[in-house]
Amino acid sequence: MVNSIKGIFISCDVPMAQFIAHLNNSLPSSQRFIIQVLKLDTTCMFVKPQAEQMILSEVSKFRDQLSFAKPA
């Protein structure tokens, strides 16, 4: 018998993967969203579909914090 799980595949660079893993680990175990991180390539992960908007929002906030304006 084959078991299947619906999810979203995320591929990103190492720092972003670590940030997403940190988000996941900061939640209570009942709310964690990472289903699986690929063993061969830790920059790819499979997450629960209901976490998509939360991940996008948190990544956007994180990127905004790291943005710098060019001095005039």
All heavy atoms as TSV, in Angstrom:
chain	resi	resn	atom	element	x	y	z
A	1	MET	N	N	0.844	-1.174	0.000
A	1	MET	CA	C	0.000	0.000	0.000
A	1	MET	C	C	0.892	1.242	0.000
A	1	MET	O	O	1.888	1.314	0.699
A	1	MET	CB	C	-0.904	-0.011	1.229
A	1	MET	CG	C	-1.744	1.229	1.350
A	1	MET	SD	S	-2.854	1.156	2.751
A	1	MET	CE	C	-4.375	0.960	1.875
A	2	VAL	N	N	0.502	2.228	-0.760
A	2	VAL	CA	C	1.251	3.471	-0.875
A	2	VAL	C	C	0.561	4.543	-0.045
A	2	VAL	O	O	-0.652	4.714	-0.124
A	2	VAL	CB	C	1.324	3.927	-2.350
A	2	VAL	CG1	C	2.011	5.265	-2.455
A	2	VAL	CG2	C	2.035	2.889	-3.186
A	3	ASN	N	N	1.343	5.238	0.759
A	3	ASN	CA	C	0.816	6.366	1.527
A	3	ASN	C	C	1.248	7.651	0.840
A	3	ASN	O	O	2.389	7.770	0.405
A	3	ASN	CB	C	1.362	6.358	2.953
A	3	ASN	CG	C	0.849	5.183	3.744
A	3	ASN	OD1	O	-0.271	4.736	3.535
A	3	ASN	ND2	N	1.655	4.685	4.651
A	4	SER	N	N	0.351	8.592	0.748
A	4	SER	CA	C	0.703	9.873	0.133
A	4	SER	C	C	0.299	11.011	1.067
A	4	SER	O	O	-0.647	10.905	1.837
A	4	SER	CB	C	0.032	10.031	-1.223
A	4	SER	OG	O	-1.364	10.076	-1.072
A	5	ILE	N	N	1.061	12.081	0.973
A	5	ILE	CA	C	0.809	13.266	1.775
A	5	ILE	C	C	0.868	14.465	0.849
A	5	ILE	O	O	1.793	14.599	0.054
A	5	ILE	CB	C	1.876	13.432	2.881
A	5	ILE	CG1	C	1.853	12.249	3.829
A	5	ILE	CG2	C	1.665	14.725	3.649
A	5	ILE	CD1	C	2.998	12.242	4.827
A	6	LYS	N	N	-0.118	15.330	0.928
A	6	LYS	CA	C	-0.127	16.549	0.134
A	6	LYS	C	C	0.780	17.569	0.818
A	6	LYS	O	O	0.751	17.736	2.031
A	6	LYS	CB	C	-1.547	17.093	0.026
A	6	LYS	CG	C	-1.671	18.279	-0.892
A	6	LYS	CD	C	-3.119	18.692	-1.043
A	6	LYS	CE	C	-3.205	19.861	-2.005
A	6	LYS	NZ	N	-4.599	20.260	-2.229
A	7	GLY	N	N	1.594	18.241	0.016
A	7	GLY	CA	C	2.497	19.226	0.592
A	7	GLY	C	C	3.077	20.136	-0.473
A	7	GLY	O	O	2.740	20.046	-1.650
A	8	ILE	N	N	3.967	21.006	-0.037
A	8	ILE	CA	C	4.628	21.957	-0.917
A	8	ILE	C	C	6.123	21.695	-0.872
A	8	ILE	O	O	6.705	21.539	0.208
A	8	ILE	CB	C	4.325	23.399	-0.472
A	8	ILE	CG1	C	2.833	23.666	-0.591
A	8	ILE	CG2	C	5.129	24.410	-1.284
A	8	ILE	CD1	C	2.388	24.970	0.004
A	9	PHE	N	N	6.746	21.651	-2.040
A	9	PHE	CA	C	8.181	21.440	-2.147
A	9	PHE	C	C	8.872	22.796	-2.150
A	9	PHE	O	O	8.530	23.669	-2.939
A	9	PHE	CB	C	8.495	20.674	-3.434
A	9	PHE	CG	C	9.951	20.407	-3.640
A	9	PHE	CD1	C	10.577	19.379	-2.949
A	9	PHE	CD2	C	10.698	21.172	-4.507
A	9	PHE	CE1	C	11.914	19.118	-3.135
A	9	PHE	CE2	C	12.038	20.919	-4.705
A	9	PHE	CZ	C	12.652	19.892	-4.016
A	10	ILE	N	N	9.831	22.990	-1.245
A	10	ILE	CA	C	10.587	24.242	-1.173
A	10	ILE	C	C	12.047	23.942	-1.460
A	10	ILE	O	O	12.626	23.038	-0.864
A	10	ILE	CB	C	10.474	24.896	0.218
A	10	ILE	CG1	C	9.037	25.281	0.512
A	10	ILE	CG2	C	11.393	26.111	0.321
A	10	ILE	CD1	C	8.819	25.848	1.906
A	11	SER	N	N	12.620	24.709	-2.376
A	11	SER	CA	C	14.039	24.630	-2.673
A	11	SER	C	C	14.615	26.032	-2.501
A	11	SER	O	O	14.101	26.988	-3.082
A	11	SER	CB	C	14.257	24.124	-4.101
A	11	SER	OG	O	15.629	24.104	-4.409
A	12	CYS	N	N	15.662	26.161	-1.688
A	12	CYS	CA	C	16.228	27.476	-1.399
A	12	CYS	C	C	17.703	27.339	-1.054
A	12	CYS	O	O	18.232	26.231	-1.016
A	12	CYS	CB	C	15.463	28.140	-0.250
A	12	CYS	SG	S	15.377	27.134	1.239
A	13	ASP	N	N	18.354	28.466	-0.781
A	13	ASP	CA	C	19.758	28.398	-0.393
A	13	ASP	C	C	19.869	27.990	1.081
A	13	ASP	O	O	18.874	27.923	1.799
A	13	ASP	CB	C	20.473	29.714	-0.680
A	13	ASP	CG	C	19.887	30.910	0.056
A	13	ASP	OD1	O	18.922	30.731	0.827
A	13	ASP	OD2	O	20.395	32.016	-0.135
A	14	VAL	N	N	21.089	27.707	1.515
A	14	VAL	CA	C	21.315	27.183	2.866
A	14	VAL	C	C	20.836	28.143	3.960
A	14	VAL	O	O	20.124	27.707	4.875
A	14	VAL	CB	C	22.798	26.803	3.060
A	14	VAL	CG1	C	23.089	26.413	4.500
A	14	VAL	CG2	C	23.173	25.668	2.118
A	15	PRO	N	N	21.165	29.450	3.913
A	15	PRO	CA	C	20.680	30.337	4.986
A	15	PRO	C	C	19.155	30.393	5.093
A	15	PRO	O	O	18.604	30.408	6.193
A	15	PRO	CB	C	21.250	31.710	4.614
A	15	PRO	CG	C	22.423	31.415	3.751
A	15	PRO	CD	C	22.063	30.163	3.009
A	16	MET	N	N	18.454	30.404	3.956
A	16	MET	CA	C	16.991	30.449	3.994
A	16	MET	C	C	16.432	29.127	4.523
A	16	MET	O	O	15.456	29.120	5.276
A	16	MET	CB	C	16.429	30.757	2.608
A	16	MET	CG	C	14.971	31.112	2.633
A	16	MET	SD	S	14.533	32.497	3.717
A	16	MET	CE	C	15.376	33.846	2.949
A	17	ALA	N	N	17.051	28.012	4.157
A	17	ALA	CA	C	16.613	26.718	4.679
A	17	ALA	C	C	16.785	26.670	6.194
A	17	ALA	O	O	15.922	26.156	6.912
A	17	ALA	CB	C	17.391	25.585	4.011
A	18	GLN	N	N	17.872	27.225	6.695
A	18	GLN	CA	C	18.090	27.272	8.140
A	18	GLN	C	C	17.065	28.173	8.812
A	18	GLN	O	O	16.582	27.860	9.902
A	18	GLN	CB	C	19.503	27.749	8.450
A	18	GLN	CG	C	20.554	26.735	8.083
A	18	GLN	CD	C	21.968	27.242	8.299
A	18	GLN	OE1	O	22.187	28.439	8.483
A	18	GLN	NE2	N	22.917	26.333	8.283
A	19	PHE	N	N	16.710	29.288	8.170
A	19	PHE	CA	C	15.693	30.183	8.723
A	19	PHE	C	C	14.340	29.468	8.793
A	19	PHE	O	O	13.643	29.554	9.813
A	19	PHE	CB	C	15.580	31.461	7.886
A	19	PHE	CG	C	14.495	32.383	8.355
A	19	PHE	CD1	C	14.632	33.100	9.523
A	19	PHE	CD2	C	13.326	32.521	7.629
A	19	PHE	CE1	C	13.627	33.950	9.972
A	19	PHE	CE2	C	12.316	33.363	8.055
A	19	PHE	CZ	C	12.473	34.077	9.237
A	20	ILE	N	N	13.960	28.765	7.733
A	20	ILE	CA	C	12.678	28.045	7.713
A	20	ILE	C	C	12.678	26.934	8.756
A	20	ILE	O	O	11.689	26.729	9.462
A	20	ILE	CB	C	12.373	27.507	6.298
A	20	ILE	CG1	C	12.140	28.692	5.341
A	20	ILE	CG2	C	11.157	26.587	6.312
A	20	ILE	CD1	C	12.051	28.300	3.884
A	21	ALA	N	N	13.803	26.240	8.908
A	21	ALA	CA	C	13.905	25.201	9.931
A	21	ALA	C	C	13.783	25.818	11.327
A	21	ALA	O	O	13.141	25.236	12.221
A	21	ALA	CB	C	15.220	24.452	9.794
A	22	HIS	N	N	14.365	27.005	11.524
A	22	HIS	CA	C	14.249	27.704	12.809
A	22	HIS	C	C	12.783	28.068	13.084
A	22	HIS	O	O	12.306	27.921	14.221
A	22	HIS	CB	C	15.124	28.955	12.813
A	22	HIS	CG	C	14.879	29.849	13.987
A	22	HIS	ND1	N	15.274	29.534	15.258
A	22	HIS	CD2	C	14.242	31.049	14.070
A	22	HIS	CE1	C	14.900	30.498	16.082
A	22	HIS	NE2	N	14.269	31.432	15.378
A	23	LEU	N	N	12.077	28.564	12.056
A	23	LEU	CA	C	10.649	28.865	12.218
A	23	LEU	C	C	9.890	27.620	12.675
A	23	LEU	O	O	9.069	27.682	13.589
A	23	LEU	CB	C	10.035	29.339	10.905
A	23	LEU	CG	C	10.287	30.751	10.446
A	23	LEU	CD1	C	9.680	30.968	9.062
A	23	LEU	CD2	C	9.710	31.744	11.422
A	24	ASN	N	N	10.169	26.521	12.014
A	24	ASN	CA	C	9.506	25.256	12.325
A	24	ASN	C	C	9.793	24.838	13.772
A	24	ASN	O	O	8.887	24.460	14.507
A	24	ASN	CB	C	9.971	24.173	11.353
A	24	ASN	CG	C	9.248	22.875	11.541
A	24	ASN	OD1	O	8.037	22.792	11.367
A	24	ASN	ND2	N	9.990	21.838	11.906
A	25	ASN	N	N	11.058	24.925	14.180
A	25	ASN	CA	C	11.447	24.472	15.514
A	25	ASN	C	C	10.980	25.407	16.619
A	25	ASN	O	O	10.912	24.994	17.781
A	25	ASN	CB	C	12.964	24.304	15.590
A	25	ASN	CG	C	13.445	23.177	14.712
A	25	ASN	OD1	O	12.713	22.241	14.431
A	25	ASN	ND2	N	14.675	23.268	14.252
A	26	SER	N	N	10.636	26.650	16.284
A	26	SER	CA	C	10.165	27.597	17.299
A	26	SER	C	C	8.678	27.406	17.623
A	26	SER	O	O	8.181	28.003	18.575
A	26	SER	CB	C	10.418	29.034	16.849
A	26	SER	OG	O	9.615	29.361	15.738
A	27	LEU	N	N	8.003	26.585	16.857
A	27	LEU	CA	C	6.578	26.317	17.083
A	27	LEU	C	C	6.395	25.095	17.980
A	27	LEU	O	O	7.262	24.220	18.033
A	27	LEU	CB	C	5.879	26.061	15.745
A	27	LEU	CG	C	5.823	27.236	14.771
A	27	LEU	CD1	C	5.269	26.767	13.431
A	27	LEU	CD2	C	4.983	28.367	15.326
A	28	PRO	N	N	5.241	25.004	18.659
A	28	PRO	CA	C	4.938	23.780	19.403
A	28	PRO	C	C	4.879	22.591	18.442
A	28	PRO	O	O	4.578	22.754	17.255
A	28	PRO	CB	C	3.563	24.042	20.013
A	28	PRO	CG	C	3.318	25.502	19.865
A	28	PRO	CD	C	4.192	26.006	18.777
A	29	SER	N	N	5.164	21.414	18.930
A	29	SER	CA	C	5.250	20.237	18.052
A	29	SER	C	C	3.952	19.977	17.283
A	29	SER	O	O	3.993	19.472	16.163
A	29	SER	CB	C	5.641	18.998	18.852
A	29	SER	OG	O	4.704	18.748	19.865
A	30	SER	N	N	2.818	20.364	17.821
A	30	SER	CA	C	1.549	20.143	17.126
A	30	SER	C	C	1.357	21.081	15.941
A	30	SER	O	O	0.520	20.830	15.079
A	30	SER	CB	C	0.382	20.302	18.097
A	30	SER	OG	O	0.338	21.633	18.587
A	31	GLN	N	N	2.129	22.180	15.876
A	31	GLN	CA	C	1.983	23.160	14.805
A	31	GLN	C	C	3.149	23.154	13.823
A	31	GLN	O	O	3.170	23.964	12.904
A	31	GLN	CB	C	1.845	24.562	15.404
A	31	GLN	CG	C	0.602	24.751	16.214
A	31	GLN	CD	C	0.533	26.147	16.822
A	31	GLN	OE1	O	1.478	26.917	16.751
A	31	GLN	NE2	N	-0.595	26.453	17.425
A	32	ARG	N	N	4.096	22.268	13.989
A	32	ARG	CA	C	5.253	22.235	13.093
A	32	ARG	C	C	4.814	21.839	11.692
A	32	ARG	O	O	3.914	21.022	11.511
A	32	ARG	CB	C	6.320	21.305	13.636
A	32	ARG	CG	C	6.910	21.887	14.910
A	32	ARG	CD	C	8.105	21.164	15.376
A	32	ARG	NE	N	8.592	21.840	16.589
A	32	ARG	CZ	C	9.428	21.319	17.425
A	32	ARG	NH1	N	9.907	20.112	17.212
A	32	ARG	NH2	N	9.813	21.990	18.484
A	33	PHE	N	N	5.469	22.427	10.697
A	33	PHE	CA	C	4.996	22.289	9.321
A	33	PHE	C	C	5.931	21.525	8.397
A	33	PHE	O	O	5.532	21.130	7.313
A	33	PHE	CB	C	4.725	23.676	8.721
A	33	PHE	CG	C	5.877	24.636	8.833
A	33	PHE	CD1	C	6.914	24.622	7.917
A	33	PHE	CD2	C	5.917	25.547	9.873
A	33	PHE	CE1	C	7.968	25.508	8.024
A	33	PHE	CE2	C	6.957	26.446	9.990
A	33	PHE	CZ	C	8.000	26.419	9.061
A	34	ILE	N	N	7.180	21.291	8.767
A	34	ILE	CA	C	8.080	20.546	7.892
A	34	ILE	C	C	7.737	19.067	7.966
A	34	ILE	O	O	7.724	18.467	9.039
A	34	ILE	CB	C	9.556	20.783	8.257
A	34	ILE	CG1	C	9.950	22.225	7.982
A	34	ILE	CG2	C	10.464	19.831	7.470
A	34	ILE	CD1	C	11.392	22.581	8.324
A	35	ILE	N	N	7.437	18.489	6.804
A	35	ILE	CA	C	7.138	17.069	6.721
A	35	ILE	C	C	8.442	16.288	6.588
A	35	ILE	O	O	8.656	15.299	7.278
A	35	ILE	CB	C	6.201	16.775	5.529
A	35	ILE	CG1	C	4.867	17.502	5.728
A	35	ILE	CG2	C	6.014	15.275	5.339
A	35	ILE	CD1	C	3.962	17.499	4.514
A	36	GLN	N	N	9.323	16.763	5.697
A	36	GLN	CA	C	10.586	16.072	5.480
A	36	GLN	C	C	11.606	17.017	4.860
A	36	GLN	O	O	11.277	17.831	4.003
A	36	GLN	CB	C	10.395	14.863	4.564
A	36	GLN	CG	C	11.650	14.054	4.360
A	36	GLN	CD	C	11.394	12.799	3.545
A	36	GLN	OE1	O	10.308	12.612	3.016
A	36	GLN	NE2	N	12.376	11.959	3.459
A	37	VAL	N	N	12.866	16.903	5.309
A	37	VAL	CA	C	13.992	17.578	4.679
A	37	VAL	C	C	14.756	16.498	3.946
A	37	VAL	O	O	15.046	15.442	4.513
A	37	VAL	CB	C	14.903	18.265	5.730
A	37	VAL	CG1	C	16.127	18.870	5.070
A	37	VAL	CG2	C	14.123	19.324	6.495
A	38	LEU	N	N	15.067	16.741	2.683
A	38	LEU	CA	C	15.760	15.720	1.903
A	38	LEU	C	C	17.139	15.466	2.477
A	38	LEU	O	O	17.864	16.387	2.828
A	38	LEU	CB	C	15.860	16.150	0.436
A	38	LEU	CG	C	14.520	16.375	-0.265
A	38	LEU	CD1	C	14.758	16.730	-1.721
A	38	LEU	CD2	C	13.638	15.155	-0.168
A	39	LYS	N	N	17.508	14.200	2.578
A	39	LYS	CA	C	18.771	13.812	3.206
A	39	LYS	C	C	19.981	14.212	2.373
A	39	LYS	O	O	20.997	14.609	2.912
A	39	LYS	CB	C	18.780	12.308	3.441
A	39	LYS	CG	C	17.637	11.840	4.302
A	39	LYS	CD	C	18.139	11.194	5.547
A	39	LYS	CE	C	17.002	10.599	6.333
A	39	LYS	NZ	N	16.555	11.387	7.411
A	40	LEU	N	N	19.900	14.112	1.069
A	40	LEU	CA	C	21.045	14.399	0.218
A	40	LEU	C	C	21.270	15.894	0.026
A	40	LEU	O	O	22.394	16.338	-0.185
A	40	LEU	CB	C	20.880	13.729	-1.150
A	40	LEU	CG	C	20.830	12.215	-1.132
A	40	LEU	CD1	C	20.561	11.679	-2.529
A	40	LEU	CD2	C	22.129	11.653	-0.600
A	41	ASP	N	N	20.207	16.659	0.082
A	41	ASP	CA	C	20.307	18.095	-0.173
A	41	ASP	C	C	19.460	18.817	0.859
A	41	ASP	O	O	18.242	18.881	0.737
A	41	ASP	CB	C	19.820	18.404	-1.589
A	41	ASP	CG	C	19.942	19.864	-1.952
A	41	ASP	OD1	O	20.545	20.632	-1.177
A	41	ASP	OD2	O	19.446	20.236	-3.030
A	42	THR	N	N	20.078	19.380	1.881
A	42	THR	CA	C	19.325	20.003	2.972
A	42	THR	C	C	18.695	21.338	2.593
A	42	THR	O	O	18.080	21.985	3.423
A	42	THR	CB	C	20.230	20.204	4.211
A	42	THR	OG1	O	21.347	21.005	3.821
A	42	THR	CG2	C	20.702	18.883	4.765
A	43	THR	N	N	18.849	21.753	1.334
A	43	THR	CA	C	18.207	22.988	0.889
A	43	THR	C	C	16.833	22.721	0.281
A	43	THR	O	O	16.183	23.646	-0.190
A	43	THR	CB	C	19.084	23.733	-0.137
A	43	THR	OG1	O	19.254	22.916	-1.282
A	43	THR	CG2	C	20.422	24.102	0.468
A	44	CYS	N	N	16.402	21.488	0.273
A	44	CYS	CA	C	15.080	21.116	-0.247
A	44	CYS	C	C	14.269	20.498	0.878
A	44	CYS	O	O	14.763	19.650	1.618
A	44	CYS	CB	C	15.211	20.130	-1.400
A	44	CYS	SG	S	16.095	20.797	-2.812
A	45	MET	N	N	13.016	20.940	0.998
A	45	MET	CA	C	12.148	20.385	2.037
A	45	MET	C	C	10.709	20.308	1.541
A	45	MET	O	O	10.331	20.967	0.582
A	45	MET	CB	C	12.250	21.215	3.316
A	45	MET	CG	C	11.878	22.659	3.173
A	45	MET	SD	S	12.204	23.641	4.652
A	45	MET	CE	C	13.974	23.767	4.608
A	46	PHE	N	N	9.955	19.474	2.207
A	46	PHE	CA	C	8.557	19.236	1.908
A	46	PHE	C	C	7.773	19.708	3.119
A	46	PHE	O	O	8.037	19.267	4.243
A	46	PHE	CB	C	8.361	17.742	1.649
A	46	PHE	CG	C	7.087	17.371	0.980
A	46	PHE	CD1	C	6.734	17.906	-0.241
A	46	PHE	CD2	C	6.244	16.448	1.557
A	46	PHE	CE1	C	5.555	17.547	-0.871
A	46	PHE	CE2	C	5.062	16.080	0.937
A	46	PHE	CZ	C	4.728	16.630	-0.273
A	47	VAL	N	N	6.834	20.672	2.927
A	47	VAL	CA	C	6.101	21.247	4.054
A	47	VAL	C	C	4.598	21.103	3.866
A	47	VAL	O	O	4.115	20.906	2.753
A	47	VAL	CB	C	6.463	22.742	4.255
A	47	VAL	CG1	C	7.942	22.915	4.515
A	47	VAL	CG2	C	6.027	23.590	3.093
A	48	LYS	N	N	3.872	21.242	4.957
A	48	LYS	CA	C	2.410	21.175	4.913
A	48	LYS	C	C	1.864	22.374	4.142
A	48	LYS	O	O	2.341	23.495	4.301
A	48	LYS	CB	C	1.843	21.166	6.325
A	48	LYS	CG	C	2.225	19.928	7.106
A	48	LYS	CD	C	1.685	19.983	8.519
A	48	LYS	CE	C	2.097	18.744	9.290
A	48	LYS	NZ	N	1.667	18.806	10.700
A	49	PRO	N	N	0.852	22.156	3.290
A	49	PRO	CA	C	0.334	23.240	2.450
A	49	PRO	C	C	-0.266	24.409	3.231
A	49	PRO	O	O	-0.190	25.554	2.791
A	49	PRO	CB	C	-0.718	22.573	1.576
A	49	PRO	CG	C	-0.899	21.202	2.067
A	49	PRO	CD	C	0.184	20.898	3.047
A	50	GLN	N	N	-0.825	24.163	4.408
A	50	GLN	CA	C	-1.443	25.251	5.165
A	50	GLN	C	C	-0.408	26.226	5.734
A	50	GLN	O	O	-0.755	27.317	6.172
A	50	GLN	CB	C	-2.358	24.727	6.279
A	50	GLN	CG	C	-1.657	23.904	7.334
A	50	GLN	CD	C	-1.671	22.418	7.037
A	50	GLN	OE1	O	-1.783	22.004	5.897
A	50	GLN	NE2	N	-1.540	21.610	8.075
A	51	ALA	N	N	0.877	25.885	5.678
A	51	ALA	CA	C	1.927	26.758	6.205
A	51	ALA	C	C	2.493	27.688	5.136
A	51	ALA	O	O	3.310	28.548	5.448
A	51	ALA	CB	C	3.048	25.911	6.789
A	52	GLU	N	N	2.046	27.561	3.900
A	52	GLU	CA	C	2.633	28.323	2.798
A	52	GLU	C	C	2.601	29.831	3.039
A	52	GLU	O	O	3.638	30.510	2.937
A	52	GLU	CB	C	1.919	28.003	1.490
A	52	GLU	CG	C	2.450	28.788	0.316
A	52	GLU	CD	C	1.698	28.505	-0.972
A	52	GLU	OE1	O	0.591	27.938	-0.929
A	52	GLU	OE2	O	2.248	28.867	-2.019
A	53	GLN	N	N	1.459	30.392	3.362
A	53	GLN	CA	C	1.350	31.846	3.539
A	53	GLN	C	C	2.155	32.333	4.737
A	53	GLN	O	O	2.762	33.401	4.694
A	53	GLN	CB	C	-0.122	32.265	3.658
A	53	GLN	CG	C	-0.891	32.148	2.373
A	53	GLN	CD	C	-0.249	32.944	1.246
A	53	GLN	OE1	O	0.166	34.084	1.418
A	53	GLN	NE2	N	-0.140	32.327	0.078
A	54	MET	N	N	2.182	31.559	5.812
A	54	MET	CA	C	2.951	31.937	6.988
A	54	MET	C	C	4.438	31.961	6.656
A	54	MET	O	O	5.153	32.894	7.033
A	54	MET	CB	C	2.674	30.955	8.132
A	54	MET	CG	C	3.329	31.345	9.458
A	54	MET	SD	S	5.016	30.784	9.722
A	54	MET	CE	C	4.812	29.030	9.735
A	55	ILE	N	N	4.917	30.974	5.913
A	55	ILE	CA	C	6.327	30.921	5.529
A	55	ILE	C	C	6.663	32.103	4.625
A	55	ILE	O	O	7.666	32.795	4.842
A	55	ILE	CB	C	6.665	29.587	4.829
A	55	ILE	CG1	C	6.519	28.425	5.814
A	55	ILE	CG2	C	8.072	29.620	4.243
A	55	ILE	CD1	C	6.588	27.053	5.158
A	56	LEU	N	N	5.830	32.365	3.631
A	56	LEU	CA	C	6.070	33.506	2.737
A	56	LEU	C	C	6.102	34.826	3.505
A	56	LEU	O	O	6.955	35.688	3.248
A	56	LEU	CB	C	4.997	33.556	1.647
A	56	LEU	CG	C	5.054	32.457	0.592
A	56	LEU	CD1	C	3.831	32.530	-0.314
A	56	LEU	CD2	C	6.330	32.566	-0.215
A	57	SER	N	N	5.203	34.998	4.440
A	57	SER	CA	C	5.142	36.216	5.232
A	57	SER	C	C	6.398	36.377	6.091
A	57	SER	O	O	7.001	37.450	6.137
A	57	SER	CB	C	3.892	36.193	6.111
A	57	SER	OG	O	3.892	37.261	7.004
A	58	GLU	N	N	6.801	35.313	6.776
A	58	GLU	CA	C	7.980	35.379	7.638
A	58	GLU	C	C	9.259	35.576	6.833
A	58	GLU	O	O	10.157	36.312	7.251
A	58	GLU	CB	C	8.076	34.117	8.496
A	58	GLU	CG	C	6.984	34.001	9.536
A	58	GLU	CD	C	7.003	35.127	10.562
A	58	GLU	OE1	O	8.093	35.577	10.957
A	58	GLU	OE2	O	5.916	35.558	10.966
A	59	VAL	N	N	9.352	34.945	5.676
A	59	VAL	CA	C	10.526	35.124	4.817
A	59	VAL	C	C	10.579	36.560	4.311
A	59	VAL	O	O	11.651	37.183	4.265
A	59	VAL	CB	C	10.520	34.111	3.652
A	59	VAL	CG1	C	11.507	34.490	2.567
A	59	VAL	CG2	C	10.816	32.715	4.176
A	60	SER	N	N	9.437	37.123	3.957
A	60	SER	CA	C	9.387	38.509	3.502
A	60	SER	C	C	9.849	39.466	4.602
A	60	SER	O	O	10.634	40.388	4.351
A	60	SER	CB	C	7.970	38.862	3.054
A	60	SER	OG	O	7.911	40.189	2.641
A	61	LYS	N	N	9.382	39.253	5.830
A	61	LYS	CA	C	9.814	40.083	6.956
A	61	LYS	C	C	11.317	39.947	7.171
A	61	LYS	O	O	12.014	40.939	7.405
A	61	LYS	CB	C	9.086	39.670	8.239
A	61	LYS	CG	C	7.641	40.050	8.295
A	61	LYS	CD	C	7.045	39.548	9.598
A	61	LYS	CE	C	5.545	39.528	9.568
A	61	LYS	NZ	N	4.974	38.923	10.788
A	62	PHE	N	N	11.819	38.729	7.101
A	62	PHE	CA	C	13.240	38.458	7.290
A	62	PHE	C	C	14.069	39.171	6.227
A	62	PHE	O	O	15.082	39.804	6.530
A	62	PHE	CB	C	13.473	36.942	7.250
A	62	PHE	CG	C	14.900	36.514	7.415
A	62	PHE	CD1	C	15.579	36.728	8.605
A	62	PHE	CD2	C	15.569	35.875	6.382
A	62	PHE	CE1	C	16.899	36.323	8.761
A	62	PHE	CE2	C	16.878	35.462	6.528
A	62	PHE	CZ	C	17.544	35.691	7.726
A	63	ARG	N	N	13.638	39.098	4.981
A	63	ARG	CA	C	14.361	39.750	3.888
A	63	ARG	C	C	14.324	41.273	4.028
A	63	ARG	O	O	15.315	41.946	3.738
A	63	ARG	CB	C	13.787	39.316	2.550
A	63	ARG	CG	C	14.113	37.859	2.236
A	63	ARG	CD	C	13.473	37.404	0.968
A	63	ARG	NE	N	14.021	38.152	-0.161
A	63	ARG	CZ	C	13.478	38.177	-1.351
A	63	ARG	NH1	N	12.364	37.513	-1.595
A	63	ARG	NH2	N	14.025	38.863	-2.327
A	64	ASP	N	N	13.203	41.819	4.485
A	64	ASP	CA	C	13.104	43.261	4.691
A	64	ASP	C	C	14.067	43.738	5.776
A	64	ASP	O	O	14.620	44.833	5.688
A	64	ASP	CB	C	11.681	43.677	5.047
A	64	ASP	CG	C	10.728	43.579	3.864
A	64	ASP	OD1	O	11.213	43.492	2.712
A	64	ASP	OD2	O	9.513	43.571	4.101
A	65	GLN	N	N	14.269	42.919	6.809
A	65	GLN	CA	C	15.198	43.273	7.883
A	65	GLN	C	C	16.639	43.293	7.383
A	65	GLN	O	O	17.476	44.004	7.921
A	65	GLN	CB	C	15.090	42.284	9.043
A	65	GLN	CG	C	13.798	42.368	9.804
A	65	GLN	CD	C	13.672	41.262	10.823
A	65	GLN	OE1	O	14.470	40.325	10.871
A	65	GLN	NE2	N	12.648	41.348	11.666
A	66	LEU	N	N	16.932	42.509	6.356
A	66	LEU	CA	C	18.292	42.398	5.827
A	66	LEU	C	C	18.569	43.328	4.668
A	66	LEU	O	O	19.660	43.324	4.127
A	66	LEU	CB	C	18.577	40.963	5.404
A	66	LEU	CG	C	18.540	39.935	6.530
A	66	LEU	CD1	C	18.770	38.536	5.959
A	66	LEU	CD2	C	19.564	40.241	7.591
A	67	SER	N	N	17.577	44.121	4.276
A	67	SER	CA	C	17.748	45.038	3.143
A	67	SER	C	C	18.395	46.325	3.626
A	67	SER	O	O	18.071	46.852	4.683
A	67	SER	CB	C	16.399	45.361	2.508
A	67	SER	OG	O	15.840	44.194	1.971
A	68	PHE	N	N	19.308	46.819	2.818
A	68	PHE	CA	C	20.005	48.047	3.149
A	68	PHE	C	C	19.859	49.030	2.006
A	68	PHE	O	O	19.948	48.666	0.842
A	68	PHE	CB	C	21.496	47.766	3.406
A	68	PHE	CG	C	21.724	46.780	4.519
A	68	PHE	CD1	C	21.984	45.439	4.238
A	68	PHE	CD2	C	21.668	47.174	5.836
A	68	PHE	CE1	C	22.192	44.531	5.254
A	68	PHE	CE2	C	21.873	46.278	6.858
A	68	PHE	CZ	C	22.128	44.957	6.572
A	69	ALA	N	N	19.671	50.304	2.349
A	69	ALA	CA	C	19.546	51.347	1.342
A	69	ALA	C	C	20.953	51.825	0.969
A	69	ALA	O	O	21.828	51.948	1.824
A	69	ALA	CB	C	18.720	52.495	1.866
A	70	LYS	N	N	21.140	52.101	-0.298
A	70	LYS	CA	C	22.420	52.614	-0.772
A	70	LYS	C	C	22.579	54.053	-0.283
A	70	LYS	O	O	21.676	54.873	-0.443
A	70	LYS	CB	C	22.453	52.558	-2.298
A	70	LYS	CG	C	23.763	52.985	-2.889
A	70	LYS	CD	C	23.747	52.846	-4.399
A	70	LYS	CE	C	25.055	53.326	-4.980
A	70	LYS	NZ	N	25.052	53.211	-6.439
A	71	PRO	N	N	23.719	54.352	0.334
A	71	PRO	CA	C	23.911	55.733	0.827
A	71	PRO	C	C	23.926	56.726	-0.330
A	71	PRO	O	O	24.419	56.430	-1.404
A	71	PRO	CB	C	25.272	55.701	1.521
A	71	PRO	CG	C	25.786	54.319	1.406
A	71	PRO	CD	C	24.837	53.503	0.618
A	72	ALA	N	N	23.390	57.903	-0.082
A	72	ALA	CA	C	23.311	58.932	-1.129
A	72	ALA	C	C	24.626	59.641	-1.333
A	72	ALA	O	O	25.511	59.662	-0.600
A	72	ALA	CB	C	22.236	59.943	-0.773
